[in-house]
Amino acid sequence: MCGSRGIGAAIAKRLAADGARVAVTYSRGAGAAASVVKEFERGGGTAIAIQADAADADAVRNAVEKTVAAFGRLDVLVNNAGAAIPKPFEETTLEEMNRVIDINVRGVFVATQAALKYMKSGGRIIMIGSRVGERVAAPGLVPYSATKGAVKMFSQALAREVGGPGASPSTTCNRGRSTRI
């Protein structure tokens, strides 16, 4: 399971090229997701597109269930949904902050928890972080930086708790690639 545009689409393409059956998720932009699926199918791969807003816990859980129903298993979860509201912190509303937290942190927690029950015998959970979760690179990204730092710590703590014969969580950080979040 992975995103359908930007970094998520690139990861999905690589997984498909390596022979994985891929579920791409999208919150909006069904056309882009369908295009990614068609590209995989033209290359001989298998893929499905599932609408799921990362801020909607039920939609995220359902996306995991649909993936398992379609493919019979779940081996890799890529938590790459992200949201940022680039503006000074003093101007950031509570609603904006909640949206960033819901997508960048809560969505990761929900997707990971839903996926773990299918990864008892092994699997990979990949968190897409950001360099601003390690050190603040630019002003105007306080909520985003805080949430990406939370994802990094979540991944490290989860690896201690479930790593080994079961799922293996890890974080990789975007270090400067421009994305449309």
C-alpha positions as CSV (number, residue, x, y, z in Angstrom):
1,M,0.0,0.0,0.0
2,C,1.4,3.4,-1.0
3,G,0.4,6.7,-2.5
4,S,-0.6,7.5,-6.0
5,R,1.4,10.6,-6.8
6,G,4.8,12.1,-6.1
7,I,7.0,10.1,-3.9
8,G,4.2,7.6,-3.3
9,A,3.8,6.9,-7.0
10,A,7.6,6.6,-7.4
11,I,7.7,4.0,-4.6
12,A,4.7,2.2,-6.0
13,K,6.4,2.0,-9.4
14,R,9.5,0.6,-7.9
15,L,7.6,-2.0,-6.0
16,A,5.6,-3.0,-9.1
17,A,8.9,-3.2,-11.1
18,D,10.2,-5.6,-8.4
19,G,7.1,-7.8,-8.9
20,A,4.9,-6.6,-6.1
21,R,1.1,-6.3,-6.4
22,V,0.4,-2.8,-5.4
23,A,-2.5,-0.9,-3.9
24,V,-2.2,2.8,-4.4
25,T,-4.3,5.1,-2.2
26,Y,-5.5,8.6,-3.0
27,S,-7.7,11.2,-1.2
28,R,-8.6,13.1,-4.4
29,G,-7.3,12.7,-7.9
30,A,-8.9,9.4,-8.9
31,G,-7.7,10.1,-12.4
32,A,-4.0,10.2,-11.4
33,A,-4.5,7.0,-9.3
34,A,-6.2,5.2,-12.3
35,S,-3.3,6.3,-14.5
36,V,-0.7,4.8,-12.2
37,V,-2.7,1.5,-12.0
38,K,-3.0,1.4,-15.9
39,E,0.7,2.0,-16.2
40,F,1.4,-1.0,-13.9
41,E,-1.0,-3.2,-15.8
42,R,0.6,-2.2,-19.1
43,G,3.9,-3.4,-17.7
44,G,2.4,-6.7,-16.7
45,G,1.9,-5.8,-13.0
46,T,-1.1,-6.0,-10.8
47,A,-2.5,-2.9,-9.0
48,I,-5.6,-1.4,-7.6
49,A,-6.5,2.1,-6.6
50,I,-8.4,2.8,-3.3
51,Q,-9.8,6.1,-2.2
52,A,-8.8,6.9,1.4
53,D,-8.2,10.2,3.0
54,A,-5.3,9.7,5.5
55,A,-7.2,11.9,8.0
56,D,-10.2,9.5,8.0
57,A,-9.4,6.6,10.3
58,D,-12.2,4.4,8.9
59,A,-11.1,5.0,5.3
60,V,-7.5,4.1,6.2
61,R,-8.6,0.9,8.0
62,N,-10.9,0.0,5.0
63,A,-8.0,0.6,2.6
64,V,-5.9,-2.0,4.4
65,E,-8.8,-4.4,4.5
66,K,-9.5,-3.9,0.7
67,T,-5.8,-4.5,0.0
68,V,-5.8,-7.8,1.9
69,A,-9.1,-8.8,0.3
70,A,-7.7,-8.1,-3.2
71,F,-4.3,-9.7,-2.8
72,G,-4.7,-12.1,0.1
73,R,-1.9,-10.6,2.1
74,L,0.0,-7.4,2.9
75,D,3.8,-7.4,2.9
76,V,4.7,-3.8,2.6
77,L,3.0,-0.6,4.0
78,V,4.4,2.7,2.9
79,N,3.1,5.6,5.1
80,N,3.8,8.5,2.8
81,A,0.7,10.7,3.0
82,G,1.6,14.2,4.1
83,A,0.2,17.6,4.6
84,A,1.9,21.0,5.3
85,I,0.4,24.4,5.8
86,P,3.4,26.7,5.1
87,K,2.7,29.9,7.1
88,P,3.9,31.5,10.3
89,F,3.0,29.5,13.4
90,E,1.2,32.5,15.0
91,E,-1.1,32.5,12.0
92,T,-1.8,28.8,12.0
93,T,-5.4,27.9,13.1
94,L,-6.2,25.0,15.3
95,E,-8.2,23.5,12.5
96,E,-5.1,23.7,10.2
97,M,-2.9,22.2,12.9
98,N,-5.4,19.3,13.5
99,R,-5.5,18.5,9.8
100,V,-1.7,18.3,9.6
101,I,-1.7,16.1,12.7
102,D,-4.5,13.9,11.4
103,I,-2.8,13.2,8.1
104,N,0.9,13.1,9.2
105,V,0.6,11.4,12.5
106,R,-2.8,9.9,13.2
107,G,-3.1,8.4,9.7
108,V,0.3,6.8,10.1
109,F,-0.7,5.3,13.5
110,V,-4.0,4.0,12.1
111,A,-2.6,2.5,8.9
112,T,0.3,0.9,10.8
113,Q,-2.0,-0.6,13.4
114,A,-4.4,-2.0,10.8
115,A,-1.5,-3.4,8.7
116,L,0.3,-5.1,11.7
117,K,-2.3,-7.7,12.2
118,Y,-1.5,-9.0,8.7
119,M,2.3,-8.9,9.2
120,K,2.7,-11.4,12.1
121,S,5.0,-13.6,10.0
122,G,6.9,-10.7,8.4
123,G,6.6,-7.5,6.5
124,R,8.0,-4.0,6.1
125,I,6.4,-0.7,7.3
126,I,8.1,2.2,5.7
127,M,7.5,5.7,7.1
128,I,8.3,8.6,4.8
129,G,9.8,11.3,7.0
130,S,11.4,14.6,6.2
131,R,14.6,16.3,7.1
132,V,12.5,19.0,8.8
133,G,11.4,16.3,11.3
134,E,15.1,16.1,12.4
135,R,16.0,19.8,12.3
136,V,14.1,22.8,11.2
137,A,15.3,23.9,7.9
138,A,12.9,26.8,7.2
139,P,10.5,29.0,9.0
140,G,6.8,28.5,8.4
141,L,6.8,24.7,8.9
142,V,6.3,24.3,12.6
143,P,3.3,21.9,12.5
144,Y,4.8,19.9,9.7
145,S,8.2,19.7,11.4
146,A,6.5,18.6,14.7
147,T,4.5,15.8,13.0
148,K,7.5,14.5,11.0
149,G,9.5,14.4,14.2
150,A,6.7,12.4,15.7
151,V,6.7,9.9,12.8
152,K,10.4,9.4,13.2
153,M,10.1,8.6,16.9
154,F,7.0,6.5,16.3
155,S,9.0,4.4,13.8
156,Q,11.9,4.0,16.2
157,A,9.7,3.0,19.1
158,L,7.6,0.6,17.0
159,A,10.8,-1.1,15.7
160,R,11.7,-1.8,19.3
161,E,8.3,-3.2,20.0
162,V,7.5,-5.2,16.9
163,G,10.7,-5.6,15.0
164,G,12.2,-9.0,14.5
165,P,10.3,-12.0,13.1
166,G,7.2,-9.9,12.5
167,A,6.9,-6.5,10.8
168,S,10.0,-4.4,10.5
169,P,9.3,-0.6,10.7
170,S,11.8,2.0,9.4
171,T,11.8,5.6,8.4
172,T,13.4,7.2,5.4
173,C,13.6,11.0,5.1
174,N,13.0,13.2,2.1
175,R,16.0,15.3,2.0
176,G,15.1,18.1,-0.3
177,R,12.9,16.6,-3.0
178,S,10.2,19.0,-3.9
179,T,6.7,17.5,-3.3
180,R,3.1,18.6,-3.8
181,I,1.8,18.3,-0.2
